[in-house]
Amino acid sequence: MSIPAISDPKWRSALTGAEPKVNSLATKLLLSRLREEVRHNPSGIGRAAAELHEFFANNAFAARDLVNL
């Protein structure tokens, strides 16, 4: 599965929109932490989106969760 570019709005939407339904515990924990960080500091959304993108790029096991973002 190909990972969308960092510029894809999907990454920011996953951090600010409705909570995505994911299966992997690692994905759930990361998303929860990043969403909380963005809630407290909205200007950090770019860094949070980059971290989320990097997570999916480096963890093939989370590919099934990517379709739910």
C-alpha positions, 0 to 999 in steps of 0.5 A: 500500500502506498502512503499518501504524501505528507501534504495530503490533508488526510494527515491533518484531518486524522488529528483534528476531525472525527476520531479514526477507527483503528485496530493497532494498539500502537496506532491508537496510542500515537493518535491519542497522544498527537490529537491531545497535543494538537488540542493543546497547541494547534500550531503544532499540527504540522509537526504532529502530521509529520510524525503520524506520516513517519509512523505509517512509513516505518511500520508496515503492520499499521497499513490496515489502519491507514485506510481508516484515516 
